[in-house]
Amino acid sequence: GITWYNLGTLRMDADDLAGAAEAFDHAHAIFEATVSAAHPWAGYVDSGRCRVDERLGNHAAAIVHCRRALSSFEASPAPAVTEYRTRLELASALWG
């Protein structure tokens, strides 16, 4: 799952948003199947997917992923920069 998360991040940095979305979805499926969707790394995947969806203009999907990521970060805190970036993406999606 972590490798697919990293691939999603790299694809997002390369502006390959469709590829990033696919990689994040694959990472989430692996975490869900192996350790559960509540695993802390699933929050990072949701945060990445939130950023991709917002950049694609899929505001409703971004809101779902951002909120799921932030919920995960409440249970297992993430670095401040990750949480704040997710909050910023959520605000942007809500502004839509």
C-alpha positions as CSV (number, residue, x, y, z in Angstrom):
1,G,0.0,0.0,0.0
2,I,2.8,2.4,0.9
3,T,4.4,1.9,-2.5
4,W,1.2,2.8,-4.3
5,Y,0.7,5.8,-2.0
6,N,4.2,7.0,-3.0
7,L,3.5,6.4,-6.7
8,G,0.3,8.5,-6.3
9,T,2.3,11.3,-4.8
10,L,4.9,11.1,-7.6
11,R,2.2,11.1,-10.2
12,M,0.5,14.1,-8.6
13,D,3.8,16.0,-8.6
14,A,4.2,15.2,-12.3
15,D,0.6,16.5,-12.9
16,D,-0.7,13.1,-13.9
17,L,-3.8,13.4,-11.9
18,A,-5.6,10.4,-13.4
19,G,-2.6,8.2,-12.7
20,A,-2.4,9.6,-9.1
21,A,-6.1,8.9,-8.5
22,E,-5.6,5.3,-9.7
23,A,-2.6,4.8,-7.5
24,F,-4.3,6.2,-4.4
25,D,-7.3,4.1,-5.0
26,H,-5.1,1.0,-5.3
27,A,-3.3,1.9,-2.1
28,H,-6.5,2.3,-0.3
29,A,-7.8,-1.0,-1.5
30,I,-4.6,-2.7,-0.3
31,F,-4.8,-1.1,3.2
32,E,-8.5,-1.9,3.4
33,A,-7.9,-5.6,2.5
34,T,-4.8,-6.1,4.7
35,V,-5.0,-3.9,7.8
36,S,-8.4,-2.1,7.5
37,A,-9.5,1.2,6.2
38,A,-9.0,2.6,9.7
39,H,-5.2,2.1,9.5
40,P,-3.3,5.5,9.9
41,W,-1.8,5.2,6.4
42,A,-5.3,5.1,4.9
43,G,-5.7,8.7,6.2
44,Y,-2.6,9.7,4.2
45,V,-4.1,8.0,1.1
46,D,-7.4,9.8,1.6
47,S,-5.5,13.1,2.0
48,G,-3.7,12.5,-1.3
49,R,-6.9,11.5,-3.1
50,C,-8.6,14.6,-1.6
51,R,-5.9,16.8,-3.3
52,V,-6.3,15.0,-6.6
53,D,-10.1,15.3,-6.6
54,E,-10.0,19.0,-5.8
55,R,-7.5,19.6,-8.6
56,L,-9.8,17.7,-11.0
57,G,-12.7,19.8,-9.9
58,N,-14.5,16.9,-8.2
59,H,-15.4,18.9,-5.2
60,A,-18.0,16.5,-3.7
61,A,-15.5,13.6,-3.8
62,A,-12.7,15.8,-2.4
63,I,-14.9,16.7,0.5
64,V,-15.5,13.0,1.3
65,H,-11.8,12.2,1.1
66,C,-10.7,15.2,3.1
67,R,-13.1,14.6,5.9
68,R,-12.2,10.9,6.0
69,A,-8.5,11.9,6.2
70,L,-9.0,14.4,8.9
71,S,-11.0,11.9,10.9
72,S,-8.1,9.5,10.6
73,F,-5.7,12.2,11.7
74,E,-7.8,12.8,14.8
75,A,-7.3,9.2,15.8
76,S,-3.7,9.0,14.8
77,P,-2.1,12.5,14.4
78,A,-0.3,13.3,11.2
79,P,2.4,15.9,10.8
80,A,1.0,19.4,11.0
81,V,1.8,20.2,7.4
82,T,-0.2,17.2,6.2
83,E,-3.2,18.1,8.3
84,Y,-3.1,21.7,7.3
85,R,-2.8,20.9,3.6
86,T,-5.8,18.6,3.9
87,R,-7.8,21.3,5.8
88,L,-6.9,23.8,3.0
89,E,-8.1,21.4,0.3
90,L,-11.3,20.8,2.3
91,A,-11.9,24.6,2.5
92,S,-11.3,24.9,-1.3
93,A,-13.6,22.0,-2.0
94,L,-16.3,23.5,0.2
95,W,-15.9,26.8,-1.5
96,G,-16.2,24.9,-4.8
